[in-house]
Amino acid sequence: MRVAETVTPHVAAIEMTGNRRNGRFRVGAGSAVLFTGDGYLLTNSHVVAGTRQGNAVFADGSRTELELVGADALSDLAVVRGRAPKVPPAEFGDAETLRVGQLVVAVGNPLGLAGSVTAGVVSGLGRAIPVWAGSNRRVIEDVIQTDAALNAGSSGGALADTHGRIVGINTAVAGAGLGLAVPINTTTRRIIAALLADGRVRRAYLGVVSTPIRLNASAVVRTGQRDGLRVVEVLAGSPADRAGLLAGDIILTAGSRPVSNAESLQKLLFADAIGQPLRIAVLRDGKETDLVAVPEEMATNG
């Protein structure tokens, strides 16, 4: 497959390590995607959690030591850096161009098995999923769902379109066999830029698990919108919980802006939203209700 041949050289197997008296020990492992010519790679935050160093092996056998540049737990993205590699960087695409039913290819490098490839179609867009990080529960927003199955070693690998452009970073954090990926789009490019510049992303946090929904005809007439974001779950004690959001609510607008998917909400939740009242209009039992949430800063990155 031409896509696999194009993408595989850019995907490295990474092993993150810690130090102890008798030497280094492995903390985590997965895959990573080279995205700059001077050695920066993109992977999952959960792959690098708890460590700041490691090593990478590319498909051609070349190796480099790694250091953590920064990680953002809410997007499950992290940037690591090694030596300038022999292979060219991958080309980023735009996940906003994806459509349900479109063919995509997942490429990982689990445990050094270069070129682990699965093909599938996009089965869902704009989802938000709850995951556990140790004893802490959090939400990864705006994921791409595909039927290209993943294993843990493919976390941090590439999800590519049929042109070989990287449209997502695969994450197996929700469980083996589920094809989920963090999209490459305007919001995640902003996250990556912040990690490169500051090593962290100051994020506002609401605590909502959601999925896009098409409004029925009567709701379209009443609200003037065709789409909304259905609340699947509200995390206990979160800003959304304190604001009175309930499972089953359909979010119409946030900050007076229409909300139709997880990214449209995520765009509003960077540093300048922390501690500021955010007016949220929801459809509940067929009636529009206005709520006010005060997003908090997500305390833990990585």
N, C-alpha and C positions, 0 to 999 in steps of 0.2 A: 504494500500500500504506500502510495507516494507521500501521503501525509505523515505516516510513521517515519519514513526515511528522512523527511524534512525536520521533524520535531525531535526525534530521539537524540541527536547529538547535543541538543541544548539542555537535556535533562540529566541531572547528576544524582547519584545515590549519596545521601549525607548521613553521617553518624555524629551525633553530638555527645560530648564526653565531659566528665568531671574529674577532679583530681582527688587522690587520697594518698596515704603514705606509701603504698606499694605500687603507685602509678595511676594512670588514667582508667576510668571505667565508663562504660556506655550508659548514657542517660536517655537518649532517644534516637530514633532513626526514621528515615523516610526519604523523600525525593525533593528536589529543588530545581527551579528553572532559571537558567542564566539569562539575564535581561539587559546587561550592559557589557561593553567590550572590556571594561577594566575590572571585571570579576565580581560584580554584585549578583546575587541569586535571590529569588523569591521563593518562599516556602510557607508552611503553616506555622502559626504561633504555637500550637500544641506540640509540634515536633521539636521545637527548641526550648520549651518551657523548662526552667530550672538549670540552665547552663548557658555559657557564653562562648564556648569553643567547640571545635570538632574538625571533621575533614570531609572532603567530597571526592567522589570518583566519577568521571565522565564515561560515556559509552566507549570512547577510544582508549580507555585505560589511564588517561592522565589524571593526576591527583593534585589536590591542594589542601592546605590547612584552612580552616574557616574561623572567623570571629563573628559574633552576633553584633549587628548594627542596631537593630531595634525590632520590637514586636508589638502587635496590637491584638489583644485577646478578642475584642468584640467583632473584628472582621476575620479573625483566625489567620492573619497574615504576618509574616516576619521577613526581614531582610538580613542576609548574611553576606560576608565578603571573603573572597579568597584571592589568590594571585590571578593576574590577567591570564585567561585561558587561551588555548590554541584554537578553540572552536569559536565561531561567531555567535553573538547573542540572538535569542529568539525575537521574533516580531510580534508585538502585541496587536491584537485586534480590538473589537468593541463588542462586548456582550449585549449592548442595547440593540444590535442588529439581529440577534438570535430570535428564532420563532419556534414555538412548540412543533415538534415533528422533524426539526432540522437534524441532519446527520452531524455528529461530533465524534472525536476520537480522544480517548484518555491515554496518556503516555506517562508511565512511571519508571522508576529505577529501583525497585524494592530489593533490599539486601544485596545490591550489586548485580542483580539480574537485569542487565541493560535491555531496554526496549520492551518492557512489559506493556502491551497494547491491548485495549479493548475498545470496540466501536459500539455506538448506540445512537439514540436520538434524544433530543431535548424533550423531556416529559413534563417539565414545570419550570416557571420563571418567577422571580420576585418573592420566593418563599422566605420565611424566617423560621429557624429551627432552634429548639432548646437543647442544650448539651450540658454535660457535667464536666467541670475542670477540677479534679480532686473532689473536695466537699462543696465547691461553689457551683451554683447553677447560673448559666448565662445564655444569651441568645446570639446566634450567628445570623445576621440579617442578609436578605437579598440573595439567597443561594440559587444556583442553577441545579435542577434535578434532572438526571439522565438515567437511562437504563444500562449505561456502561458501568458494569460492576467494578468495585475497587476493593483492594485490601489495604491493611494498615501501612504497608511499606510504600504504597503509591501516594500517600498523603504528601502534599507539596508538589506533586507532579503537574503536568500540563493537560488542560482540556483545550483541544484545538478544533478550529473549524475546517472545512474541506479545502481551504487554501493554505493550511499549515500555520495560521495565525493563532496566537494564544488568546483565548477568550475567557479562560478561567483557571484557577488553581485548585486542583482536586483536594477534597478533604474527606477522609474516612472516619472522622471523629464521631459520627453518629452511629457507626456500626458497619462491620464488614458486609459487603454486598450492596450497599446503598451508593448510588452514583450521585454525589453532591460536589459542587464546586463553587468557590468564591469567584464572582464575576470580575473581569477586567473592564472597568467602565470609568466614567468621570469621577465618581466617588472614590473608588479604590485607587485610582491614579493619585488622587489627593492624599490618600492614606500613605501610599508608597513614598510620595514626595516628603511627607512629614517624617516618616521613618528615616529616610536618607538624611534629612536636614537636622533632626533633633533626637532621633533614636526612640521616639515615642509619639503617640497621638493622643491629645487631650480630647476625650469623647464625652458627649452628653449621653445619658442613659435613661431610657423610659421603662423597659421591662415588659415588652409586649411580644408575644408570639403571634404571628399573623400570616395571612395568605391573601393574594389578590382575589377579587370577586367582581363579576359583572352584575350590575344592578338590574333588577327587574324593571319592566316598562313603567309601572306606576312610580317607582322610586326615581327613575330617570326624569320623568315629567316633574316630580316634586322638587328634586334637588338640582336638576340641570347637569348632572354628571352621569356618565355611563359606567364608571368603574369606581371601586373603593377598596378598602383593605379590611378584611374581616378579622376580628380579634379571635384567635383560637384559645389563647390563654393569657392571663395577666399574672406575672410573677408576684408572689406574696411580698408585701412590704416595699414594693417598687414605687417610683413616682407615679406610674400609671395606675397602680392600685390605690394610692392615696388620692388621686384625682377622681376616682370613681369609675374608671373604665371597667367594663365587664366582658367576659367571654360572650361572643355572639354579637357584640357591637360592630357596626361597620363604620370605620373611620372615613370621613368624607374629605375633611380639610384639616391641616395642622398649620398654625401660623398664617391662616387665611389662604394657604396654597392647597390646591387639590392634591389628594393622596391616592395613588392608584396601584402602587407596589411598594415593597420594602425599601427600595432605593429612594423613592420620592420622600419617604419619611426620614431615611438615614441622612439625606443631604442636609436636613435641618438640625442635625444633632452633633455638630462639631463644637469646638471650644466656646464659641460666642453664645451658645445656647445654654451653657451651664448656669444654673441658678436663676434663669430668666423665665417668667411665666410664658407658657406655650398654650394658646387657645386651640382646643381640638373640638371639631364638630363631628358628631357621630349620629348614625341612624340606629335607633333602638326601638324595637317593636313598632316599626313603621313611622316613628316620629323623630324629628331632628332634635338633638340635645347638645348644648354647648358645655364643655368641661374645660378646666384649666389645670394643666400639669406643670410641675417645676422640675425639669430634668436635672439629674445629679451628675457629677463627674464619675466615670467608671474608675474606681480606685486602682484596679490591678490590670496592668498591661503585660502580657507575656504568658 
